[in-house]
Amino acid sequence: MIITPFSDRLHAEKYRGPSESFREAMNRNAGALKDDDAHFHAFRDVLLGMRFMPAGRIQAAMGAPKQVTPYNCFVSGTIEDSFVSGDGNIMQRATEAAATMRMGGGIGYDFSTLRPRGSLIKKLGSRTHGPISFMSIFDAVCKCVASSGHRRGAQMGILRVDHPDIVEFVHAKQNDDQLRGFNLSIAITDEFMVAVRDGTPFMLRWGGVEHGEIDARNLWEAIMRSTWDWAEPGVIFIDRINEQNNLWYMELIAATNPCAEQPLPPFGACLLGSFNLTRYVRLVEGSWQFDFQQFAQDIPPVVRAMDNVVDRAIYPLPEQEQEAKSKRRVGLGITGTANAIERLGHPYGSPGFLEVLSQILTVLRDEAYLASAMLANEKGAFPAFVSSQYLKGEFVNTLPKHVRAAIKKHGIRNSHLISIAPAGTISLCADNVSSGIEPVFAYEATRVVNMPDGEQTVVVEDYGVAQLGHRGKVCSEVTIDEHLGVLTTAQTYVDSAVSKTCNVDPSMAWNDFKAVYMRAWEGGAKGCTTFNIGGKRFGVLATNEDGAGSCKIDPESGARDCGE
């Protein structure tokens, strides 16, 4: 394993422990998550080899004296349509959000439960300003958390496409200063996509009351214009999320975490971590190969350790703890994907690339589910497990017969196991491997990173070039077909969701751009996000060649400030 001075320094500064080396931190994590000595040694070996990297929250929290949560991902409890009265009112949920972000968790909200602008408030004889107005309260809370010395807050705001205030929501961040503490996404229904495809009217509704028809294609045009210019709102396909949810029989999902790779129920929480695929690429007798045997061998100790986080974690709220322990969600993903598979000889998004990606994710899915079933035999299934219902799930029925047989016999310890996150910070700490399933951004890039002693500008070199001696496709060379191929291929093997950005060229034909989202829906994706470098928002990174996109990036939350 090669640990560069940059990666070790960033690790130390990132977790506010300048005296703790990477090795010491991994020893701490392994010790905090072990079941016994054998498990300690197996898991520590995976960690020290950087073959698996728990998300930054886990690395920071487990075995550490400070009171932070190891969970990256939360979703708020249902926001009741009341300002201050009753359980779950707007101000109560804002207070809970503050507690969650203060302990290091990002949080998502479904604002569709709030009545539309202009609705009568009978008790006061006045009219409401609608959900977008109330979102400013949560935005202010997020800014206060960011200024309190902790990691920056990260939030996802979601509104259903059939909410009467959807047009206002589409335009909510088309400015320089509003709702900067939020990522925004629209919960798109199949009904709406069919209306767009067929050119039929679409009904807006709230509280069981119809609020009139709109032209679906005109609304779609407005959404597409906003994403083209402002990279928001993103899109999640909410019906598919619920249809393919392993817990379809007991929960309804309406929101996701800030990066959208974790659709979660009210008070839902999920742990994240990524296998670093570059560490499984070997040069054997002059030929680059992927070590599937080592990969499969590493998955069981990782599943065991991640499952232990659930019981050994600190939770911001008791409701989050109850939700987490009743379902025991974890989200295992991959990073370094572009570096690894391209080194094997397959350009990003090519048929060969998609084939190898499918092989890798098949092993991850099957071995993780099997490991969780065997863990259930030892420790018991997750409390909400109902065998007859769980085994009817759409995703569960994509598992091979021997894995489903193991679940039927033993149950399963974790309701969900796979999620592909952006993995930006841990990828940077691993000597700048390509993040998640994204292509290489650039062979050399500049990042402005918030450190405890102020902002620092760092120049980072692509891992593929620096360590593997290979110059793969950079982001600007990847076609939209290749982006979509990677997105939809990956989603096939993921029980939660996939965080991926489809970068588009400013010269792209408008109808081709609009077709990206339709193709994502038709291809089985659970969501889609695009970024147009020629739009009104800067990017997260800057290449040393063009100098564009000078954003300030928080190393823990991934929140960005581009100074628009």
N, C-alpha and C positions, 0 to 999 in steps of 0.2 A: 504494500500500500504506500502511496506517495501522498504525504501531507505537506503542502506548500506553506511557507511562512504566512502567506495571505489567508489561507483557509483556517489555519490555527489561530491567527490573530483575530479574524472576524468571529470565529466561534467564541473566543474568550470575551470579546467586547459585546457580542450579541447577547450573551447570557449574564452580563454584568459581573463576571467572575474572573478578573484578569489573572488570578493566581491558579486557575484551573485549566489544565491542558485538555486537549481533545481526549486523550487516553483516560485521564482521570474522570472526565465527564461520562464517558461510556462505561467505565467501571461503576460509577455511581448509578447510572440507569440500569445496568444489568443487575446490580445488587438489589435495587429497589423492586425489580420486576421478576426476580427468580422464584421458582417453585422449590428448587433444591440445587445442590452443587452442580450436578450434571447439566441442568438447564442453565444455570449461571454461565458456565463455560461455553456452552453451545451458543447462547444468545450473545454473549460478549464477543465471541469470535466473529459473528456476523456483523456486529456493530463496529468493531475495530477494523474490520476489512472494508467498511463502508458498503457492504453488500445490501444492507437494509439501513435506512435512516428514518427513525421516528420523526414525526413532525416537530418543529421547534418548540411547541408548547410542551410536548412530552419530555424532550431533552431538558428543557428549562425546569420542569416541575418535579420529575420523579427522583426522589432521594435528596432533593434540595430543601434547605430550611425555610425558604420563602413560601408564602402562602399564595400560590398561583395555581390555576387549573391546568391540567394537561390536555384539556379538550380545546381544539380549534373551533369546532362547529356547534352552534346552537341555533334553535329557532324559538322565537318568543311563544309564550302561551297565547291563546286566542285573545285578540283585542276586542273587548266588548264595546258596544256602541254607546259609551257614556264617558263623560270627561272625568268625573271624580267619584261617582257613586257606583256601588255594586262591585262584586268580585271581578277582577280582570279588566277594570276600567283603564282608560288611556294613560292616566298618570301613574297607576300602579305598574303597568307594563313598562313605562319609561323608567321608573325606579328600579325594576328588575333588570332592565337592560343595562343601566348604569352599573349595577352590581356584577353583572356578567362581564361586561367589557373591562371593568376595573381589575378583574382577576385574570384577564388575558384572553377571553373568549370573544370571537366574532359572532354576530347574531343576525338572523333574518326575520322578517315580519311579513304577514299577510295583512295588508290594509284594506282588503276588500270587504271586511266586516263592518267598516264605518260607512254610515249613510252618505249619499251623494250631496254635493254642494247645493244649498238652497232648500234642503229638506227642513220641514217644520220641527222645532223642538217644543213640544206641547207644554212642558212644565215651565219654560221660560218665555214662551210666546215669541221666540226669535227663530232664526234660521241658521243652520250649520254652515260652516265654511268648507266642509268636505275633508276627505282623507289626506289630500296633498298638503293642506294647511296644517293639519295635526302632525304630519311627518316632520315639520320644522322643529317640534319639541324634541323628537328623538335625535334629530340632527344636532341640536344644541347640546344634548347630553353627550353625544359622541365627541364633540369638540372639547367639552370639559374634561373628558377622560384623557384625550390626547394631550391636554395641557397640564395634567396632574403628575407627569413624570413617569407614567406607565407606558406600555406599548400603545400605539395609536389604535383607536377604536375602528372596527370594520363592521359595516352593516349592509344588508340587502333589503331593499324595499320592493315588495311585489304587489301588483294589482291585477285582478282578473280582467281579461279582455272584454267581458260582458258587463263590467261595472260602468254605471252612467258617467263617471268622471274620467274615463279612460283617455279621452283626447287631452285633457289637462295634464294627465300623468305623462303622456308621451312627450310633452313639451316642458316638463318640470325642470330638467337640467340643461336646457338650451340657454345657458347664461354663464356668467363667470363666478357667481358667488352663492348660488342656492343649492341646498342639499348636498354639499360637498362631502359629507360623512357617509353617503350612501352609494352603493351600486344599485341600479334599478333594473328590474326585469318584469316582463308581462307574462302572466299565466295564460297561455294560449290554449284554447279548447279545440278538440277535433271539429266541433260544430263550426267554429269560426274558420278553420282552415278549409273546410269543405265549401263554406260560403265564399271565401276568397277564390278558391279554385273554380267554382261554378258560376261566380258572379251573381249570387243571390243576396237578398237583404239579410241583416243580422240584428237580432233583438238584444237590447241592453236591459238588464234586470238588476233589481236589488231587493232583498227581503221578500222574495216571492212575487214582487210586483213588476210588471213590464213598464219600461221607461221609454219605449219607442224604438223603431227600427232605424238603423243606419246603413249606409253603403259600405259593405265589408271591404271592398277593394279600395275605396277612398281612405278608410282607416288604415288599411295595410300600407298604402302609399305613404301616409304620414309616419307610420312606424319605421318604414324602410328609410325615409328621408332623414329621420332623426338618428338612426343607427349609422347611416352613411356619413353624416356630418359630425356627430357627437359620440359615436361608439356606444350609445345607450338610447333607449333601454335594450337590454338583452331579451331573449325569448326562452321561456321554458314551456315544454309541451306537457301540461299538467295532467291531462287524461292518461297519456301513456305512462307517466310517472306512477299514477295510482293503479293502473291496470297491471303493471309489471312489478309492483311492490310486493316483496315476500310476505309482508304482513297485511295484505289486501283485506283480510277477513276481520281486522280489528282496528284499523286506523285510516284516517283520511289526511292526506298530505296537501298542504296549501302553500308551502313556502320552502325555501332552501337556505343554506348557509351563504355567506357573502360571495363565494366564488362559484356557487351553484353545482358543485360536485356531490353535495349531500342534500337531497330532498328529505325533509324531516317533519314529523308530526309536531303538534304543540309541545313545547318544553323538550323537544328532541335534542339529542347530543350525539356526536360521533367522533371517534378517534381516528387520526390519520397517520400514515407512514408510507414510505415508498422504497421499493427495491431498486437499487442502482444498477441498471442493466450493464453499464460499462464494466463493472467488476466481474461479469460473467463471460466477457469476451476474451478468448485465449488465442494465442498464436501457437498452433500445433503443426509441427513439421512444415512450416512455411505457409500454412493456411489458417485464416481467421475463423474460429468456431465459437458457438455459444455453448456454455457448459450447462446443459439442461439438468444433468444429474446433481450438480451442486445447488442449482436454483431450487429444485424440488426438495432437496435435503434441508435447505434453509427455512422453508416455509413453516413447518410445524413449530419449531421453537419461537418463531416470530408470532404466530397466532397465539401461542400460550402466553407470551409476554404481553401482547396487546390486550388479551382478555383480562390479565391481571391488573392492567391499568384501571379497568372499570371499578374494581373493588378497592383500589388503593389511591384513588383520586380524591382531590378536594373539589367540591362542586359549589358554584356560586349560590344555587338555590336548591332547596330540598326537592322541589318538583322535578328539577333536572336530574337529580340523583335517582329518584324513583323511576323516571322514564328510562334512564341509561341502564340501570340494573335489571329492569324487567325485560329488556330486549337485547342488551349487550352488543349494540352495533359497533363494528370496527370497519375501517376503510383502508384496505391495503391497495396500494397502487404501484406505479412504476415511474422511474425517471431516467434520464440519460438515454432515452429510447432512440432518438435520432443518431446520437454518437455511436451507440452500440450496433444498431442494425445497418447503418450505412457503412461502418467498418467491416461488416460481413459481406459487403459488396452490393447492397441494394439501396439505390437512391431513395430519398424520402418520398413516400406516397406511391412508389412504383408497385406493380403487382407483387414482385418479390418481397418488398418491404411489408406489404399488407399480409402476405403469407407468413412471414416470420413473426410479425406482431401477433397474428392469430395463434400461432404455436405457443408463444410465450404466455399470452393471456389465458389460453386453455390450461396450461400447466398451473398458473397462478390460481385460477378459479377452482379447478378440480382438487388440487392439493390443499388449498385453504379450506374448502368445504369439508373435505375428508378429515383434515386435522381437527376442525371444529366438532365434527361428529364424534371423533374418538375422544376429544376432550369432554364432550357431554357424557360419554360413557363413564368417565372418571369423576367428573364434578357435577354433572347434571345439566339438562338442557336449560336454555333461558326460560324464565318463569312464564312468559306469555306464549310459549310454544304449544301449538295444538297440531299434532301430527297429521291428522286427516285433512286439515285445512292448509297447513304449510306446504304439504307435498302436492297440493293442487296448483300452487303458484306458477305463473307463466315462466318466470326465470328459473325456478327450481326444476322445472321440467326440461330445461336445456342441459341439465347436469347428466353425466353418464350414469348408466344403470347401477354400477357398483357404488357410486357415491349416494344416489338416492336410496339404495338398499341400506347403506350404513346409517343414513338419517332416519329411515323408518325403524331401524333396530335400536339405535342409541339416542335418537333425538339430535339436536344440534345446539351447541353452546352459544352461538352468536347469530342473531337474526339476519344480519347482512355482513358481508366480508370484503367486498371489493369496491373501490372508489378511486378514480384517477384525478388527483388534485394538481394544481399548478406546480407545486413543489419548488417554487422559486428560490427561497432562501436556503433550503437544505442543499439544493443543486449548486448554488453559488459556493456554499461552504465545502462542497465536495470537489473543489477545484474547477468550478464552473462547468459542470456537465450540462448538456442540453436539458431544459426543464420539462418535466412531465412527458407528454407525448408531442410536444411542440418541436418544430424544426430548429436548427441552430439560428440564433438571431443574427450574429455576425461573428467573424473570426476574432475580432477584437472589439470590445465595447467599453464605454465609460458609464459608470454608475455613481450617482450621488447618494450616499448612504448616511442615514442619521445614526451617529455614534454618541455614546454618553458625553463625550467632550465636544460635541458639535458635528456639523456636517463634514464628511470627507469624500473627496472624489477619488474613485479607484478605477484603474484600468484592468480589465479582466480579459484573458485569452480563452478562446473556446477549448474545451478539454480534448475534443477530437483532434484538433491541430496540435495542441501542446503535448498530449500524452499518447495518442493513438496514431499520430502521424498521418491524419486523413482530413482532407478538406471536403466536408459534406455540403449538401445544398444549404444555402442560407435562405432565410425567410423570404426575401424578395424574389427568389427563384422558384418558389413553390406555387403551383397553380391551384386554383380553387377546387378543381376536381381532386387533386391530391390531398388538400386539406380535408375535404368532405369524406374521402375514402378512409383516411385515418380516423376521423371522428366516428363514422358509422361502424367501422370495423371494431374499434375499441368498445363502443357501447354494447355490442353483441355479447361481450363477456363480462360486463359490469352490472352488478345488481343494484347499485345506487346510480350514480351518474358520472359524467365525464366533463372535466373543465378543459376546454380547448378554444382558442381563438383562431378563426379563419381570416387571415390577412388578405385584403383585396387591394388590387392596384387602382389608383385613381382614374386610370383610363378605361376601366372596366365598363362595358355597356350596361345601362341602367336596368334593362330587363334581365340581363344575366345576373346582376347583383340580387335583384328581388327573388330570382329563382333559387338562390343559395338556401334560403330558409325553407322554401317549399321542398327542395330536394332533401334537406336535413330531416324534415318531418316525414317525408315519404320513405327515407332510408332508415328510419328507426331510431333517430337521435332523440334524447330527452330534452335537448335544448340546443341553442346555437348563439354564438357571439361572433361578430365580425369587427375588424378594425381597418379603417381606411387611413393610411398614412397621410393622405392629402386632405383629411378632414379638419375640423376645427379644434380637435384635441391632439395634443402631442402624445407620443408614445412613451413607454416606460424607460426604455434604454436609448442610448445614443451611440451610433457607430462612430469610430474615430474618423471615418471617411467623410460623413456628411454633417456630423455635429448636431443633428436635429433631435428634438425630443428631450430636452434637459429637465427631467422630473426628479423630485426628491422622493426617495423610496424608503419607507419604514422597513427595516430588515425583518421584523417579526410578523406584523399584520399584513404586509403587502400593500397597505394603503399608500396612495400616491398623491402628491401635490405638484401639479404641473404649472402652477402660476399663470393660468389662462388670464 
